């Protein structure tokens, strides 16, 4: 069996103010999968992403990574696109390469390729204010992909978008993963989004406890027919029950 890319074992995280973000987390991230962390606000999902990215350290237990930990290995997409408003779309996507010492001319092919991957090939000269919300998020994804990371971390990237745009970006994200083979860890509150995107869902309860894991055994690529299928409805009901159970546990 292939070794996991990331493995948490009895991992805990307590912040300096005494807040317990994680307590006894056991979780693996496996190569090539689309893993979604599904849970209510404040249950530690974003903390898990930060720990995987090396932006924070566990307070107890272990966190192991089976790859060289550097800035080229991990891409991070936040809920807000966090684009530089004074810079063009091209220069926003170029930023990770610039920080690694690449000249603009040298990096141009990689930036153009990343923009083409997310459907923004003709938008490199535009500024963020000239883009729709969905296009700004595409630019943020392109910036995360420009180094072709092994692992892509996404923290509720589509939460603020309208449903039509969200559905479209869900489809595009699955197509990107199919083309690049990138392992994705995705955070969402949406049961429907989690089932549509994932090969596996970890349902989270308070303090970062993964209370249920659901393997989504469904065909790929997924499309609008899958959204209307009984298989999709079955998994949505299963995930909804697991999420409700996790929330009930939090209240006891």
C-alpha positions in Angstrom: 0.0 0.0 0.0 1.3 3.5 -0.9 2.6 5.5 2.0 0.5 8.5 2.9 1.8 11.9 1.9 0.7 13.3 5.3 -0.1 11.5 8.5 -1.4 12.9 11.7 -1.2 10.5 14.7 -2.9 11.6 18.0 -2.1 15.2 17.0 -3.0 18.1 19.1 -2.8 21.9 18.7 -3.3 24.3 21.6 -2.8 28.0 20.9 -1.1 30.4 23.2 -4.4 31.8 24.5 -5.4 28.3 25.6 -7.7 27.5 22.7 -7.7 23.8 21.9 -8.0 23.6 18.1 -7.1 19.9 17.8 -7.1 17.1 20.3 -6.1 13.5 19.3 -6.4 13.8 15.5 -5.7 10.7 13.4 -5.8 11.4 9.7 -3.9 10.5 6.5 -3.7 12.3 3.2 -3.1 9.7 0.4 -1.3 10.3 -2.9 -3.7 11.4 -5.7 -6.8 11.6 -3.7 -9.3 14.4 -3.3 -9.8 14.6 0.5 -12.5 16.9 1.9 -12.7 18.1 5.5 -16.4 18.6 6.2 -17.5 20.2 9.4 -19.0 23.2 11.2 -17.1 26.4 11.8 -14.5 26.3 14.5 -13.9 22.5 14.4 -10.2 22.8 13.3 -10.4 22.3 9.6 -8.3 25.4 8.7 -5.9 24.5 11.5 -5.3 21.2 9.8 -4.4 22.9 6.5 -2.0 25.3 8.3 -0.3 22.4 10.0 0.1 20.5 6.7 1.5 23.6 5.0 4.1 24.1 7.8 2.6 27.4 8.8 2.2 26.1 12.4 3.4 23.2 14.5 1.5 20.5 16.4 1.5 20.9 20.2 1.4 17.1 20.8 1.3 13.9 18.9 3.0 13.6 15.5 2.7 15.0 12.0 4.7 13.2 9.3 5.2 14.3 5.7 6.4 11.8 3.1 7.8 14.4 0.8 10.4 17.2 0.8 8.8 20.1 2.6 9.4 23.2 0.6 7.4 26.0 -0.9 7.2 24.2 -4.3 5.6 21.1 -2.8 2.4 22.8 -1.5 0.0 25.2 -3.0 -2.5 27.0 -0.8 -5.8 28.6 -1.9 -7.7 30.7 0.6 -11.4 31.6 0.8 -10.5 35.1 -0.3 -8.4 35.3 -3.5 -5.9 37.6 -1.8 -4.7 39.1 -5.1 -2.5 42.2 -5.2 -4.9 44.9 -6.5 -2.1 47.0 -8.0 -0.7 44.1 -10.1 -2.0 42.4 -13.2 -3.3 38.9 -13.2 -0.1 37.8 -14.8 2.1 39.4 -12.1 -0.1 37.9 -9.4 0.4 34.4 -10.8 4.1 35.1 -11.3 4.6 36.0 -7.6 5.6 32.5 -6.3 8.2 32.2 -9.1 9.5 35.7 -8.5 9.9 34.9 -4.8 12.0 31.9 -5.9 14.3 34.1 -8.0 13.0 33.6 -11.5 13.1 36.5 -13.9 9.8 37.5 -15.5 10.8 36.5 -18.9 12.1 33.1 -17.7 8.8 32.5 -15.8 6.5 33.6 -18.6 5.8 30.1 -20.1 4.9 28.7 -16.7 2.6 31.6 -15.9 0.9 31.4 -19.3 0.4 27.7 -18.8 -1.1 28.1 -15.3 -3.5 30.8 -16.6 -4.5 28.6 -19.5 -5.2 25.7 -17.1 -7.8 27.8 -15.3 -9.4 29.4 -18.4 -7.7 32.8 -18.0 -5.3 32.6 -21.0 -6.6 36.0 -22.3 -6.8 37.8 -19.0 -3.1 38.1 -18.0 -3.1 41.9 -18.6 -6.3 42.5 -16.6 -6.3 43.8 -13.0 -8.2 42.0 -10.2 -10.8 44.8 -10.1 -11.7 44.1 -13.7 -12.5 40.4 -13.0 -15.7 38.7 -11.7 -15.5 36.9 -8.3 -15.2 33.5 -10.1 -12.3 34.8 -12.3 -10.5 36.2 -9.3 -10.7 32.8 -7.7 -9.4 31.2 -10.9 -6.4 33.5 -10.8 -5.8 32.5 -7.1 -5.8 28.9 -8.2 -3.5 29.6 -11.0 -1.0 31.2 -8.6 -1.2 28.1 -6.4 -0.6 25.8 -9.4 2.2 27.7 -11.1 4.9 25.7 -9.3 3.0 22.5 -10.0 2.7 21.5 -6.3 2.5 17.9 -5.2 -0.3 18.9 -2.7 -2.9 21.6 -3.1 -4.7 22.9 0.0 -8.0 24.7 -0.4 -9.7 26.5 2.4 -13.4 27.1 1.4 -12.3 28.7 -1.9 -15.8 28.8 -3.4 -17.9 29.7 -0.3 -18.5 33.3 -1.3 -19.6 32.6 -4.9 -23.0 32.1 -6.4 -24.2 28.6 -6.9 -23.9 28.6 -10.7 -20.3 29.8 -10.6 -19.5 27.4 -7.8 -20.8 24.4 -9.8 -18.7 25.5 -12.8 -15.5 25.9 -10.6 -16.2 22.5 -9.0 -16.2 20.9 -12.5 -13.1 22.8 -13.5 -11.3 21.8 -10.4 -12.0 18.1 -11.0 -10.8 18.5 -14.6 -7.6 20.1 -13.3 -6.9 17.4 -10.9 -7.5 14.8 -13.6 -5.0 16.5 -15.8 -2.3 17.3 -13.2 -2.7 14.4 -10.8 -2.4 16.8 -7.8 -3.4 15.6 -4.4 -6.1 18.0 -3.0 -7.2 18.6 0.6 -10.3 20.7 0.5 -12.3 22.4 3.3 -16.0 23.1 3.0 -19.2 23.4 5.0 -21.2 22.1 2.1 -22.3 18.4 2.1 -23.3 18.7 -1.6 -19.9 20.1 -2.6 -18.0 17.6 -0.6 -19.8 14.6 -2.2 -19.4 16.0 -5.7 -15.7 16.6 -5.4 -14.3 14.0 -3.2 -12.8 10.6 -3.3 -12.9 10.6 0.5 -14.7 12.8 3.1 -13.5 13.2 6.7 -16.4 14.5 8.8 -15.0 16.7 11.6 -16.3 17.4 15.1 -15.1 19.9 17.6 -11.4 20.1 18.4 -10.4 18.5 15.1 -11.8 15.0 15.7 -12.4 13.1 12.4 -15.5 11.2 13.6 -16.4 9.5 10.3 -14.6 8.9 7.0 -16.7 8.3 3.9 -15.2 6.9 0.7 -17.1 8.2 -2.4 -17.1 5.3 -4.8 -18.5 7.1 -7.8 -17.4 7.4 -11.5 -15.0 10.0 -12.8 -15.3 12.4 -14.5 -18.4 13.6 -12.6 -20.9 15.8 -14.3 -24.5 17.1 -14.0 -25.9 13.6 -14.5 -24.0 12.6 -11.3 -25.6 15.4 -9.4 -29.0 14.1 -10.4 -28.2 10.4 -9.7 -29.4 8.2 -6.8 -25.8 7.4 -6.0 -25.1 11.1 -5.4 -28.3 11.4 -3.3 -27.3 8.4 -1.3 -23.8 9.8 -0.4 -25.3 13.2 0.4 -27.7 11.6 2.8 -24.8 9.6 4.4 -22.6 12.7 4.7 -25.5 14.7 6.2 -26.3 12.1 8.8 -22.6 11.9 9.8 -22.3 15.7 10.0 -25.4 15.9 12.1 -24.0 13.2 14.4 -20.8 15.2 14.7 -22.7 18.4 15.6 -24.8 16.5 18.1 -21.6 15.2 19.8 -20.4 18.8 20.0 -23.5 19.7 22.0 -23.1 17.0 24.6 
